Amino acid sequence: DFAILFSDGRFELHDVKGSRHIYQEDAKAKMKVAAITVPFQLAVVFPRTMKSGGGWDTQLISKS
């Protein structure tokens, strides 16, 4: 859903999900294939509950 270019030159693509519960197995498999295919880091981002302080959790997708 958005790309990040860090000041050190790293590039990441982040896929934002509404919650961990909707991140289904088929989407996980597609992200894994994409991570192996593209030359940059992929990540899935989930919102934290307000009870947990709010903000975001980022899960980097492994290339292996």
FILO-625638 format. One record per residue: residue number from 1; residue in three letters; x, y, z of N, C-alpha, C in turn. Coordinates in Angstrom, 1 decimal. Example, Ala and Ser with C-alpha at 12.3 -4.5 7.8 and 13.67 -1.06 7.14 Angstrom:
2
R|num|residu|n.X|n.Y|n.Z|ca.X|ca.Y|ca.Z|c.X|c.Y|c.Z
R|1|ala|13.2|-5.7|7.8|12.3|-4.5|7.8|13.2|-3.3|7.8
R|2|ser|12.8|-2.2|7.1|13.7|-1.1|7.1|12.9|0.0|7.9
This chain:
64
R|num|residu|n.X|n.Y|n.Z|ca.X|ca.Y|ca.Z|c.X|c.Y|c.Z
R|1|asp|0.8|-1.2|0.0|0.0|0.0|0.0|0.8|1.3|0.0
R|2|phe|2.1|1.2|0.5|3.0|2.3|0.4|4.4|1.9|0.4
R|3|ala|5.2|2.7|-0.2|6.7|2.5|-0.3|7.4|3.4|0.6
R|4|ile|8.6|2.9|1.1|9.4|3.8|2.0|10.8|3.7|1.4
R|5|leu|11.4|4.9|1.2|12.8|5.0|0.8|13.6|5.6|2.0
R|6|phe|14.4|4.8|2.6|15.2|5.3|3.8|16.4|6.1|3.4
R|7|ser|16.9|6.9|4.3|18.0|7.8|3.9|19.3|7.0|3.6
R|8|asp|19.3|5.7|4.1|20.5|4.9|3.7|20.4|4.2|2.4
R|9|gly|19.3|4.5|1.7|19.1|3.9|0.4|18.2|2.6|0.3
R|10|arg|17.9|2.1|1.5|17.0|0.9|1.6|15.6|1.3|1.1
R|11|phe|14.9|0.3|0.4|13.6|0.5|-0.1|12.7|-0.6|0.4
R|12|glu|11.6|-0.3|0.9|10.6|-1.3|1.4|9.2|-1.0|0.9
R|13|leu|8.5|-2.1|0.6|7.1|-1.9|0.3|6.3|-2.5|1.4
R|14|his|5.3|-1.7|1.9|4.5|-2.1|3.1|3.0|-2.4|2.6
R|15|asp|2.5|-3.5|3.0|1.1|-3.8|2.7|0.3|-3.7|4.0
R|16|val|-0.6|-2.8|4.1|-1.3|-2.5|5.3|-2.6|-3.4|5.4
R|17|lys|-2.8|-4.1|6.5|-4.0|-4.9|6.8|-4.7|-4.3|7.9
R|18|gly|-6.0|-4.4|7.9|-6.9|-3.9|9.0|-6.7|-4.6|10.3
R|19|ser|-6.3|-5.9|10.3|-6.0|-6.6|11.5|-5.2|-7.9|11.2
R|20|arg|-4.6|-8.5|12.1|-3.9|-9.8|11.9|-4.9|-10.9|11.5
R|21|his|-6.1|-10.8|12.0|-7.1|-11.8|11.7|-7.5|-11.9|10.2
R|22|ile|-7.4|-10.8|9.5|-7.8|-10.9|8.1|-6.6|-11.2|7.1
R|23|tyr|-5.4|-11.4|7.7|-4.2|-11.8|6.9|-4.3|-13.3|6.7
R|24|gln|-4.9|-13.7|5.7|-5.2|-15.2|5.4|-4.0|-15.9|4.8
R|25|glu|-4.0|-17.2|4.9|-2.9|-18.0|4.4|-2.6|-17.8|2.9
R|26|asp|-3.6|-17.5|2.0|-3.4|-17.3|0.6|-2.6|-16.0|0.5
R|27|ala|-2.9|-15.0|1.2|-2.2|-13.7|1.2|-0.8|-13.8|1.7
R|28|lys|-0.6|-14.7|2.7|0.8|-14.9|3.2|1.6|-15.6|2.1
R|29|ala|1.0|-16.6|1.4|1.8|-17.3|0.4|2.1|-16.3|-0.8
R|30|lys|1.2|-15.5|-1.1|1.5|-14.5|-2.2|2.6|-13.5|-1.8
R|31|met|2.6|-13.1|-0.6|3.6|-12.2|-0.1|5.0|-12.9|-0.1
R|32|lys|5.0|-14.2|0.3|6.3|-14.9|0.3|6.8|-15.0|-1.1
R|33|val|6.0|-15.4|-2.1|6.4|-15.4|-3.5|6.9|-14.1|-4.0
R|34|ala|6.2|-13.0|-3.7|6.6|-11.7|-4.1|8.0|-11.3|-3.4
R|35|ala|8.2|-11.7|-2.2|9.4|-11.4|-1.5|10.6|-12.0|-2.1
R|36|ile|10.4|-13.2|-2.6|11.5|-14.0|-3.3|11.7|-13.4|-4.7
R|37|thr|10.7|-12.8|-5.3|10.8|-12.3|-6.7|11.4|-10.9|-6.8
R|38|val|11.1|-10.0|-5.9|11.5|-8.6|-6.0|12.8|-8.4|-5.3
R|39|pro|13.6|-7.4|-5.7|14.9|-7.1|-5.1|14.9|-6.2|-3.9
R|40|phe|13.8|-6.1|-3.2|13.7|-5.2|-2.1|12.9|-5.9|-1.0
R|41|gln|12.9|-5.3|0.2|12.2|-5.8|1.4|10.7|-5.6|1.3
R|42|leu|9.9|-6.6|1.6|8.4|-6.5|1.8|8.0|-6.6|3.2
R|43|ala|7.0|-5.9|3.6|6.5|-6.0|5.0|5.0|-5.9|5.0
R|44|val|4.4|-6.5|6.0|2.9|-6.4|6.3|2.8|-5.6|7.6
R|45|val|1.9|-4.6|7.6|1.7|-3.7|8.7|0.3|-3.9|9.3
R|46|phe|0.2|-4.0|10.6|-1.1|-4.2|11.3|-1.2|-3.1|12.3
R|47|pro|-2.4|-2.6|12.5|-2.6|-1.6|13.6|-2.6|-2.3|15.0
R|48|arg|-2.1|-1.6|16.0|-2.2|-2.1|17.4|-3.5|-1.6|18.0
R|49|thr|-4.0|-2.3|18.9|-5.2|-1.9|19.5|-4.9|-0.6|20.4
R|50|met|-5.9|0.2|20.7|-5.7|1.3|21.5|-5.4|0.9|23.0
R|51|lys|-5.9|-0.3|23.3|-5.6|-0.9|24.6|-4.1|-1.2|24.7
R|52|ser|-3.4|-1.5|23.6|-2.0|-1.8|23.6|-1.2|-0.5|23.3
R|53|gly|-1.8|0.6|23.3|-1.1|1.9|23.1|-1.2|2.5|21.7
R|54|gly|-1.9|1.8|20.8|-2.0|2.2|19.4|-0.8|2.1|18.6
R|55|gly|-0.8|2.7|17.4|0.4|2.6|16.6|0.3|1.4|15.6
R|56|trp|1.5|0.9|15.2|1.6|-0.1|14.1|2.6|-1.2|14.5
R|57|asp|2.3|-2.4|14.1|3.3|-3.5|14.2|3.7|-3.8|12.7
R|58|thr|5.0|-4.0|12.5|5.5|-4.4|11.2|6.1|-5.8|11.2
R|59|gln|5.6|-6.6|10.2|6.2|-7.9|10.1|6.9|-8.0|8.8
R|60|leu|8.2|-8.1|8.8|9.0|-8.2|7.6|8.8|-9.6|7.0
R|61|ile|8.8|-9.7|5.7|8.6|-11.0|5.0|9.9|-11.5|4.6
R|62|ser|10.2|-12.7|5.0|11.5|-13.4|4.8|11.6|-13.8|3.3
R|63|lys|12.8|-13.7|2.8|13.1|-14.1|1.4|13.4|-15.6|1.3
R|64|ser|13.4|-16.3|2.4|13.8|-17.7|2.3|12.6|-18.6|2.7
